[in-house]
Amino acid sequence: MPVPETPQYEGPPLGHTAARFAPHPYGYGTDWQGEAEVATWELRAGCRTFDVYCLDIAGMIIGLFMSPARLWHAFVAAKGQSTLYRDPVLCESAMQMTVGEVRARLGIPPGGLNA
């Protein structure tokens, strides 16, 4: 659901919202463990702002208690990758693209990193 841009809106830049809530192009699940894997992957692949680093660190810490091996695999998979946060143009257009198109632009296999 897009957040309307109004003069009263004081939240994070909309690009961060699109990057965080885009349908998981990385291929990880939308459960707690999947969120922890995404957070770990994003930390290694690169974030741009302090607030995103904080959210991802919190997610990774939660995941360490759930499945450290899956987090390690996400960390290894992120080597040399790029996130939506690193590509402002892609970040803004990601909500209009299919998951396959976003994966192709990020260099992620068609089935996702978890396939």
C-alpha positions as CSV (number, residue, x, y, z in Angstrom):
1,M,0.0,0.0,0.0
2,P,1.7,3.2,-1.1
3,V,2.0,6.0,1.5
4,P,0.7,9.3,0.0
5,E,3.2,12.1,-0.1
6,T,1.7,15.0,1.8
7,P,3.3,18.1,3.4
8,Q,2.4,16.5,6.8
9,Y,4.2,13.2,6.2
10,E,7.2,13.1,8.5
11,G,8.1,9.4,8.1
12,P,11.1,7.8,6.4
13,P,11.7,8.5,2.8
14,L,9.3,6.5,0.6
15,G,12.2,4.8,-1.1
16,H,13.1,3.0,2.1
17,T,9.5,1.9,2.5
18,A,9.5,0.5,-1.0
19,A,12.8,-1.3,-0.4
20,R,11.7,-2.8,2.9
21,F,8.2,-3.9,2.0
22,A,8.7,-4.9,-1.6
23,P,7.7,-8.6,-2.1
24,H,10.9,-10.4,-0.9
25,P,12.8,-10.5,-4.2
26,Y,15.6,-12.3,-2.5
27,G,13.5,-15.5,-2.2
28,Y,13.4,-15.7,1.6
29,G,10.1,-16.3,3.5
30,T,7.9,-13.8,5.1
31,D,7.9,-15.5,8.5
32,W,10.2,-14.5,11.4
33,Q,13.1,-16.6,10.1
34,G,12.7,-15.3,6.5
35,E,12.8,-11.7,7.9
36,A,15.9,-12.6,9.8
37,E,17.5,-14.0,6.6
38,V,16.6,-10.9,4.7
39,A,18.0,-8.7,7.4
40,T,21.3,-10.6,7.4
41,W,21.5,-10.6,3.6
42,E,20.9,-6.8,3.5
43,L,23.5,-6.1,6.2
44,R,26.2,-7.8,4.1
45,A,24.9,-6.6,0.7
46,G,24.7,-3.0,1.9
47,C,22.3,-0.6,3.4
48,R,22.4,3.2,3.2
49,T,21.0,4.6,6.4
50,F,21.4,4.2,10.1
51,D,17.7,3.3,10.7
52,V,17.9,0.4,8.2
53,Y,21.1,-0.9,9.8
54,C,19.4,-0.8,13.2
55,L,16.3,-2.7,11.9
56,D,18.5,-5.3,10.1
57,I,20.7,-5.8,13.2
58,A,17.6,-6.4,15.3
59,G,16.3,-8.9,12.8
60,M,19.6,-10.7,12.6
61,I,19.8,-11.0,16.4
62,I,16.3,-12.5,16.5
63,G,17.4,-14.9,13.8
64,L,20.5,-16.0,15.6
65,F,18.3,-17.6,18.3
66,M,16.1,-19.3,15.7
67,S,18.4,-20.7,13.1
68,P,22.1,-19.6,13.0
69,A,22.9,-21.9,10.1
70,R,20.2,-20.3,7.9
71,L,21.6,-16.8,8.7
72,W,25.1,-18.0,7.8
73,H,23.8,-19.2,4.4
74,A,22.1,-15.8,3.9
75,F,25.3,-14.0,4.8
76,V,27.3,-16.0,2.4
77,A,24.8,-15.6,-0.4
78,A,25.0,-11.8,-0.1
79,K,28.6,-11.6,-1.0
80,G,29.0,-9.3,-4.0
81,Q,25.2,-8.6,-4.2
82,S,23.4,-5.3,-4.2
83,T,20.2,-4.3,-2.3
84,L,17.3,-2.1,-3.3
85,Y,18.8,0.4,-0.9
86,R,21.9,0.8,-3.1
87,D,20.0,1.5,-6.3
88,P,17.7,4.6,-5.8
89,V,16.2,4.3,-9.3
90,L,15.4,0.6,-8.8
91,C,14.2,1.3,-5.3
92,E,11.6,3.8,-6.5
93,S,10.4,1.6,-9.4
94,A,10.4,-1.7,-7.5
95,M,6.8,-1.5,-6.5
96,Q,5.8,-1.3,-10.2
97,M,7.9,-4.3,-11.2
98,T,7.4,-8.0,-10.9
99,V,9.6,-10.0,-8.5
100,G,11.3,-11.6,-11.5
101,E,12.2,-8.2,-12.9
102,V,13.6,-7.0,-9.6
103,R,15.6,-10.2,-9.2
104,A,17.0,-9.8,-12.7
105,R,18.1,-6.2,-12.0
106,L,19.8,-7.2,-8.7
107,G,21.5,-10.3,-10.2
108,I,19.5,-12.7,-8.1
109,P,18.7,-16.2,-9.6
110,P,15.1,-16.5,-10.9
111,G,14.1,-18.8,-8.1
112,G,15.6,-16.5,-5.4
113,L,18.6,-17.1,-3.2
114,N,16.9,-19.6,-1.0
115,A,16.0,-21.9,-4.0
